[in-house]
Amino acid sequence: MVPTSEIISELLSLHPNIPNNMMPQYMWAIERMVKPGLVLDVGCDGSILDKYLERHGFEVLCADIDPKAAFYWNRKRRDPNKFFLIDCLSPLPSWHDKFDYITIICTLEHIETLEYIGVDFTSSSPSAPSGWRDCLHLDKDAVMVHALSHCLKPDGKMLITVNYGDGFDYEGRWKVRCYNENNISRITDPSNLSLNHWYTTNVEGFLPFFFAELVKHG
């Protein structure tokens, strides 16, 4: 395993001004990916995770649900062929069983309150996985995890970092949903995922964080 100090040094070489709240989230995700594979980084706007992982033998595709993310991605002159603007509240059949890892860093807690997401939860897709209609009653974050779970290979890992707690809270002007080791089942149970590992940490000036490693049943 690469020493923590080396990971920190390399991350800082990629982005010298990593916010204090992001460093522990990147560190945890990197340490949970024990061998190279194909990664989907969801909510990638501003992320440097792909740059680090590619240096270490991973192949990474990046996706976001916010149209503004495409603008920022292109403005930074990053490779347009590995960025995808997706509606991950809908099925993604072209990526079925494709990824070894899916990372959702500092993203899922905002899904319930993002105004730019407009999804008709009464609609269905002819290419939707079996049982899709059974999930239309779920909260938006659970629907998102369900859609993305179909993109994981059997025994693949979904690595989520969110705020720790129960219900909703405010982080500055942002209203965020909070998660813990008990209520995480609300999003894992409908998606054939199990909570394999979890961890909490505190960063001064921010709500506590909850890190969850979910594994797709083979």
Sequence and secondary structure as in RCSB ss.txt:
>XXXX:A:sequence
MVPTSEIISELLSLHPNIPNNMMPQYMWAIERMVKPGLVLDVGCDGSILDKYLERHGFEVLCADIDPKAAFYWNR
KRRDPNKFFLIDCLSPLPSWHDKFDYITIICTLEHIETLEYIGVDFTSSSPSAPSGWRDCLHLDKDAVMVHALSH
CLKPDGKMLITVNYGDGFDYEGRWKVRCYNENNISRITDPSNLSLNHWYTTNVEGFLPFFFAELVKHG
>XXXX:A:secstr
   HHHHHHHHHHH TT  TTTHHHHHHHHHH  S  EEEEES TT  HHHHHHHTT EEEEEES HHHHHHHHH
TT  GGGEEE  TTS  GGGTT EEEEEEES GGGGGG TT    TT   TT  TTGGGGTTS HHHHHHHHHHT
TEEEEEEEEEEEEESSSEEEETTEEEEEE TTTTHHHHGGGTEEEEEEEEE  TTS  EEEEEEEE  
